[in-house]
């Protein structure tokens, strides 16, 4: 009787893991096999989708080691001890970090949940540093990777324009593209193949955000240095509705017939007039961005948003120019009876 019962149970179990067409359900596969031969081959978005397939897969897909491998392969800078330490305190470890950093900022994504002066000041005081995890690729191959730590409570940081420079003074990074042929061809190659990821991490509040656009939104020759400048910016609406751009500027140069070089890479936040915001103003925007909405990366949308910002900047510049022409340097209107002159 006992053997009959065992046989019946085994048959029922087999039926539960086999479909009508004879295919075996994934739940019949040992979890270790799923983890080491299936899940570790998936990219981040696919792994995130897999969590919805079943309770068992949801449990397996939340394994921090799998997400750690994905983060390290996507952004080599995340293997740095300082970054690993920061990520370890995130609510779901590397999975939380990935969900913060992989998508880009939504242009209306600032949550403004900390808009009361008291809560905003508290948040600013608690944020004592920002960690930058930066990775630069050309045609899918890593060119440069670095981690920076920036103190945020110093008077210099709070009152000066925020510009975080990635490269040390006189440091030059070779890029695997030749400085030859027509200028337009070189610029097209850089625009198409050079990509940047600049992830800012707030260890105090266990949040992160990637401020660089997925591809360059602008490429041009600098009028003075003649270097080629690429801009990787994300445009967002700040408090009050004004547009600002958070992003990275990369300056490239080189000699004819030689390799391109990355001469300068910096992160900054700029207002409508192109002015770099102070550390305090930038920090307010960046902390809000970390709490705000995300969206799937779309280089076309990012470029359109940047072009909208440029048009708005031209409008603001024209209006200010017309205002100066109307009132003059003394602030007296051209229609003033005295013409702004002394009697």
C-alpha positions in Angstrom: 0.0 0.0 0.0 2.8 2.3 0.9 4.6 1.7 -2.5 1.4 2.4 -4.4 1.0 5.7 -2.6 4.6 6.7 -3.3 4.2 5.8 -7.0 1.0 7.8 -7.2 2.6 10.9 -5.6 5.6 10.7 -7.9 3.4 10.5 -10.9 1.4 13.5 -9.8 4.6 15.5 -9.2 5.8 14.6 -12.7 2.5 15.7 -14.2 2.7 19.0 -12.3 6.0 19.8 -14.0 5.2 18.5 -17.5 3.1 20.3 -20.1 0.5 18.5 -22.3 2.9 18.6 -25.3 5.6 16.8 -23.3 7.8 19.8 -22.6 9.2 20.1 -19.1 8.3 23.1 -17.0 11.2 25.3 -15.8 10.1 24.6 -12.2 11.3 21.0 -12.7 14.9 22.2 -13.2 17.1 22.4 -10.1 17.4 26.0 -8.9 21.2 25.9 -9.0 21.0 25.0 -12.7 18.6 27.9 -13.4 20.8 30.3 -11.5 24.2 29.3 -13.0 23.2 28.4 -16.5 20.2 30.5 -17.4 19.8 33.6 -15.2 23.4 34.6 -15.3 23.2 34.9 -19.1 20.4 37.5 -19.0 20.8 41.2 -19.2 19.2 43.5 -16.6 15.9 44.4 -18.3 15.3 40.7 -19.2 16.1 39.5 -15.7 13.8 42.1 -14.2 11.0 40.9 -16.5 11.7 37.3 -15.5 10.8 38.0 -11.9 7.1 38.2 -12.9 7.1 34.7 -14.5 6.6 32.7 -11.3 7.2 32.8 -7.5 10.2 30.5 -7.9 11.8 32.7 -10.6 11.0 35.8 -8.6 13.0 34.4 -5.7 15.9 33.3 -7.8 16.0 36.6 -9.8 16.5 38.7 -6.6 19.8 37.0 -5.9 22.2 39.9 -5.2 25.2 38.0 -6.8 23.4 37.9 -10.1 22.6 41.6 -10.0 26.2 42.3 -8.9 27.6 40.5 -12.0 25.2 42.5 -14.2 26.2 45.8 -12.6 29.9 45.0 -12.8 29.7 44.0 -16.5 27.5 47.1 -17.4 29.6 49.5 -15.4 33.1 48.3 -14.4 33.4 51.2 -12.0 30.8 49.5 -9.7 33.4 46.9 -8.8 35.4 49.6 -6.9 35.4 48.9 -3.1 33.9 52.3 -2.3 31.0 51.8 -4.7 30.5 48.2 -3.5 30.3 49.5 0.1 27.7 52.1 -0.9 25.6 49.7 -2.9 25.6 47.1 0.0 23.4 49.5 2.0 20.7 50.0 -0.8 17.3 48.4 0.1 17.8 45.5 -2.4 21.5 45.9 -3.0 22.6 45.8 -6.6 19.1 45.3 -7.9 18.0 48.6 -6.3 21.2 50.3 -7.7 20.5 48.9 -11.2 16.9 50.1 -11.2 18.1 53.6 -10.2 21.0 53.8 -12.7 20.0 51.9 -15.8 17.0 54.0 -17.0 17.5 57.7 -17.7 15.8 60.6 -16.0 12.3 61.6 -17.1 12.2 65.2 -18.2 9.3 65.8 -15.8 10.7 63.3 -13.3 11.7 65.6 -10.4 9.4 64.6 -7.6 9.8 67.8 -5.5 8.8 65.7 -2.5 11.3 67.6 -0.4 10.1 71.1 -1.3 9.6 72.2 2.2 12.5 74.3 3.3 13.0 72.3 6.5 13.0 68.9 4.9 15.2 70.1 2.0 17.8 71.5 4.4 17.8 68.3 6.4 18.4 66.2 3.3 21.2 68.5 2.3 22.9 68.3 5.7 22.6 64.5 5.7 24.3 64.2 2.3 28.0 64.6 3.1 29.4 63.3 -0.2 28.5 62.3 -3.7 30.3 59.3 -5.3 30.8 59.4 -9.1 31.1 56.0 -10.9 32.1 56.8 -14.4 32.6 54.5 -17.4 33.5 55.6 -21.0 33.1 53.2 -23.9 34.0 53.4 -27.6 32.1 50.9 -29.9 31.2 48.8 -26.9 34.8 48.5 -25.6 35.8 50.1 -22.3 38.1 53.1 -22.7 38.2 54.5 -19.2 36.7 53.8 -15.8 37.1 55.8 -12.6 35.5 56.5 -9.2 35.5 59.9 -7.6 34.4 61.1 -4.1 33.2 64.7 -3.7 32.5 66.3 -0.3 29.4 68.4 -0.4 29.5 70.3 2.9 32.4 72.6 2.3 31.9 76.3 1.7 33.8 76.0 -1.6 31.5 73.3 -2.9 28.3 75.0 -1.9 29.1 78.5 -3.2 31.2 77.7 -6.3 30.0 76.6 -9.7 29.8 72.8 -9.5 32.2 71.2 -12.0 33.5 67.7 -11.2 36.5 66.9 -13.4 37.1 63.2 -14.1 40.7 63.5 -15.4 43.6 64.7 -13.4 45.6 67.7 -14.5 47.4 67.0 -17.8 46.0 63.4 -17.8 45.2 62.3 -21.4 43.2 59.2 -22.3 43.7 57.7 -25.8 40.5 56.9 -27.7 40.5 54.1 -30.3 39.7 56.3 -33.3 42.1 57.9 -35.7 42.3 61.6 -36.2 42.3 61.5 -40.0 40.2 61.9 -43.1 37.4 64.5 -43.4 36.5 66.3 -40.2 32.9 65.4 -40.5 33.7 61.7 -40.7 35.7 61.8 -37.4 32.9 63.7 -35.7 30.4 61.2 -36.9 32.4 58.3 -35.6 32.7 59.9 -32.1 29.0 60.8 -32.0 28.0 57.3 -33.0 30.4 55.2 -30.9 31.6 57.2 -27.9 29.3 56.6 -24.9 29.5 57.8 -21.3 27.9 56.7 -18.1 28.2 59.0 -15.1 26.4 57.6 -12.1 26.1 59.8 -9.0 25.5 57.9 -5.7 24.2 59.4 -2.5 25.4 56.9 0.2 23.4 58.7 2.9 20.0 58.2 1.3 20.9 55.0 -0.6 20.0 56.4 -4.1 21.7 56.8 -7.4 21.1 58.4 -10.8 22.8 58.4 -14.2 23.0 62.0 -15.3 24.5 61.3 -18.8 22.3 60.7 -21.8 22.6 57.4 -23.6 24.3 59.1 -26.6 25.7 62.5 -27.3 23.0 65.1 -27.8 25.4 67.6 -29.3 28.9 67.6 -31.0 30.7 70.7 -32.1 34.1 72.3 -32.5 35.2 74.6 -29.7 35.7 78.0 -31.2 38.9 78.7 -29.3 40.7 75.4 -28.6 39.3 73.7 -31.8 38.8 70.6 -29.7 35.8 68.4 -30.5 33.2 68.6 -27.7 30.5 66.1 -27.1 27.7 66.7 -24.7 25.8 64.0 -22.9 23.0 65.8 -21.1 19.6 65.0 -19.6 17.1 67.9 -19.6 14.7 68.1 -16.6 12.2 70.6 -15.3 13.5 72.0 -12.0 11.5 73.7 -9.2 9.4 76.4 -10.7 9.3 74.7 -14.1 12.6 76.1 -15.4 14.6 73.7 -17.6 18.1 72.6 -16.5 20.5 70.2 -18.0 22.4 67.7 -16.0 25.2 66.0 -17.8 28.7 65.4 -19.0 31.0 67.3 -21.4 33.8 65.5 -23.2 36.6 67.3 -25.0 38.6 65.4 -27.6 41.7 66.4 -29.5 44.7 65.0 -31.3 47.2 65.4 -34.1 46.4 64.6 -37.8 47.2 60.9 -38.5 47.2 60.0 -34.8 44.7 58.7 -32.3 42.0 60.9 -30.7 42.6 61.8 -27.0 40.1 62.6 -24.3 41.5 65.8 -22.9 38.8 66.7 -20.5 35.6 65.1 -19.0 33.4 66.9 -16.6 30.0 66.8 -15.0 27.9 69.9 -14.4 24.4 71.3 -14.1 23.5 74.3 -16.3 20.6 76.6 -16.3 18.6 78.1 -19.2 21.3 80.6 -19.9 24.1 78.0 -19.9 25.4 79.1 -16.6 26.9 76.3 -14.4 24.9 76.2 -11.2 26.6 76.3 -7.7 27.2 73.2 -5.7 24.2 74.0 -3.5 21.7 74.6 -6.3 23.1 71.6 -8.2 22.8 69.4 -5.2 19.2 70.3 -4.6 18.4 69.3 -8.3 20.5 66.1 -8.2 18.9 64.9 -4.9 15.4 65.5 -6.3 16.5 63.7 -9.5 17.5 60.6 -7.5 14.0 60.4 -6.0 12.2 61.2 -9.3 10.8 59.2 -12.1 12.9 57.2 -14.7 12.2 56.2 -18.3 13.6 53.8 -20.8 16.6 55.2 -22.6 15.7 56.8 -25.9 18.5 58.8 -27.6 16.0 60.5 -30.0 13.9 61.8 -27.1 17.0 63.0 -25.3 18.2 64.9 -28.3 14.8 66.5 -28.9 14.7 67.7 -25.3 18.1 69.2 -25.7 17.1 71.0 -28.9 14.1 72.4 -27.1 16.4 73.7 -24.4 18.6 75.3 -27.0 15.7 77.1 -28.6 14.5 78.3 -25.2 18.0 79.6 -24.4 18.0 81.5 -27.7 14.6 83.0 -26.8 15.8 84.1 -23.3 19.0 85.5 -24.8 17.1 87.5 -27.4 14.7 88.9 -24.8 17.5 90.0 -22.6 19.3 91.6 -25.5 16.2 93.5 -26.5 15.7 94.6 -22.9 19.3 96.0 -22.7 18.8 97.8 -26.0 15.6 99.3 -24.8 16.8 100.5 -21.4 20.5 100.8 -22.1 23.2 100.3 -19.5 21.8 103.0 -17.2 18.4 101.4 -17.1 16.7 104.5 -18.6 14.4 103.8 -21.5 15.1 105.1 -25.0 11.8 106.9 -24.9 12.7 108.8 -21.8 12.3 112.6 -22.5 15.8 113.3 -21.2 17.3 110.4 -23.2 19.1 109.3 -20.1 21.4 112.4 -20.3 22.0 115.1 -17.7 20.4 118.4 -18.1 
